[in-house]
Amino acid sequence: MTHACRYCQKPIRDRDELVTAAKWFSIRPYHYICYDQAAREVERIGDNEKPLNNMPNTIISIIMLAVSIFFLAGSALGSIGDLLGVLTLYPPLMRILSYVRYEHPLPVFLENKR
């Protein structure tokens, strides 16, 4: 199953050229070159989409998952801790959805690209 780039509408053939970006609750696939162009076109800094499938975001997602487990499994801060635990689940859930929906169906690398 191939997905089309949100910027150029061409199919994304493998994970090597895929960037998944999120803004609020929407995840959009881009070619890595198209994502750079789209990010440069945004006028305000807060309006750009944040990439999900890069190493820093994966590390942040793992840390946020650990923080969420700490707050939800323990009794730290009572009800406020439970609320913080639910809110800190957002980055890991977006990362998992990005992987399942866009990255996993694609081959890791294609040898004969044009």
ABEGO torsion letter per residue (X at the ends): XBBBBAAAGBBBABAAABBBBBBEABBBBBBAAAAAAAAAABABAAABBBBAABAAAAAAAAAAAAAAAAAAABABGEAAAAAAAAAAAAAAAAAAAAAAAAAAABBABBABBX
